[in-house]
Amino acid sequence: MFWTPVEVAQRAVQLMECSEGQRVLDVGSGCGKFCTVGALSSDAEFFGIEQRPDLVEVARAIAREHKLSQTQYSVGDMSDLDWSEFDRIYLYNPFHEQTSGPWVQIDDTISYSRDTQSTYVQSVVEKLNSLAAGTRVATYFGFGGTFPTGYTKLAYEHFEQGPLEVWRKS
Ligand SMILES: C[S@@+](CC[C@H](N)C(=O)[O-])C[C@H]1O[C@@H](n2cnc3c(N)ncnc32)[C@H](O)[C@@H]1O
């Protein structure tokens, strides 16, 4: 439940039209499942930012083992990253664990609060506002907020587990 299902990742990459030369950011990349599937299904470059260092270690180990030169990962807070160098953004409801109780919390290495969730969602909205025209953004189960003015929804598909949406900045 914490990582994007393979078929959803493949479809998100297809709907975002990820192609050679493009840079795709997975916001909260976990163990790298979205980036790994993306790299195996397209020629784009995949970059994951993840707050949990142990998950980044797993993602890097997978990339090494499978010689995936198209994937790169950093440990950090997505709020501190400059998103403007990316052509495509992917979010699988990264802050849900801040609000919904222990059954959706990955582990006990971070603290959880509604205030943190609000701060992160606000940060995402600010970053979405600053992205270049033509940038595509895919969400699986949303990101906890509303897309700002200037975004058009290109696609909505419902998978067994939940909704995938793709938006474009005009
Ligand atoms: C639902 S998981 C999705 C993982 C991955 N994107 C995927 O689709 O398989 C959300 C991830 O976002 C990470 N995350 C949440 N808030 C974050 C933040 N502020 N900065 C970086 N990573 C964050 C969590 O640690 C978790 O690994």
PDBQT file of the ligand as one rigid body, heavy atoms in Angstrom, charges set to zero:
ROOT
HETATM    1  C1  LIG A 201       3.118   6.844  -0.340  1.00  0.00    +0.000 C 
HETATM    2  S1  LIG A 201       4.885   6.796  -0.352  1.00  0.00    +0.000 S 
HETATM    3  C2  LIG A 201       5.165   6.796  -2.116  1.00  0.00    +0.000 C 
HETATM    4  C3  LIG A 201       6.526   6.295  -2.534  1.00  0.00    +0.000 C 
HETATM    5  C4  LIG A 201       6.836   6.354  -4.012  1.00  0.00    +0.000 C 
HETATM    6  N1  LIG A 201       6.617   7.680  -4.550  1.00  0.00    +0.000 N 
HETATM    7  C5  LIG A 201       6.007   5.378  -4.801  1.00  0.00    +0.000 C 
HETATM    8  O1  LIG A 201       5.106   5.828  -5.486  1.00  0.00    +0.000 OA
HETATM    9  O2  LIG A 201       6.244   4.173  -4.728  1.00  0.00    +0.000 OA
HETATM   10  C6  LIG A 201       5.277   8.488   0.126  1.00  0.00    +0.000 C 
HETATM   11  C7  LIG A 201       6.729   8.739   0.446  1.00  0.00    +0.000 C 
HETATM   12  O3  LIG A 201       6.910  10.146   0.593  1.00  0.00    +0.000 OA
HETATM   13  C8  LIG A 201       7.904  10.366   1.574  1.00  0.00    +0.000 C 
HETATM   14  N2  LIG A 201       7.765  11.752   2.062  1.00  0.00    +0.000 N 
HETATM   15  C9  LIG A 201       6.738  12.268   2.773  1.00  0.00    +0.000 A 
HETATM   16  N3  LIG A 201       6.955  13.569   3.049  1.00  0.00    +0.000 NA
HETATM   17  C10 LIG A 201       8.149  13.894   2.503  1.00  0.00    +0.000 A 
HETATM   18  C11 LIG A 201       8.921  15.089   2.439  1.00  0.00    +0.000 A 
HETATM   19  N4  LIG A 201       8.499  16.230   3.005  1.00  0.00    +0.000 N 
HETATM   20  N5  LIG A 201      10.105  15.077   1.776  1.00  0.00    +0.000 NA
HETATM   21  C12 LIG A 201      10.547  13.924   1.199  1.00  0.00    +0.000 A 
HETATM   22  N6  LIG A 201       9.879  12.754   1.246  1.00  0.00    +0.000 NA
HETATM   23  C13 LIG A 201       8.686  12.731   1.876  1.00  0.00    +0.000 A 
HETATM   24  C14 LIG A 201       7.617   9.298   2.604  1.00  0.00    +0.000 C 
HETATM   25  O4  LIG A 201       8.732   9.081   3.450  1.00  0.00    +0.000 OA
HETATM   26  C15 LIG A 201       7.257   8.095   1.726  1.00  0.00    +0.000 C 
HETATM   27  O5  LIG A 201       8.377   7.319   1.452  1.00  0.00    +0.000 OA
ENDROOT
TORSDOF 0
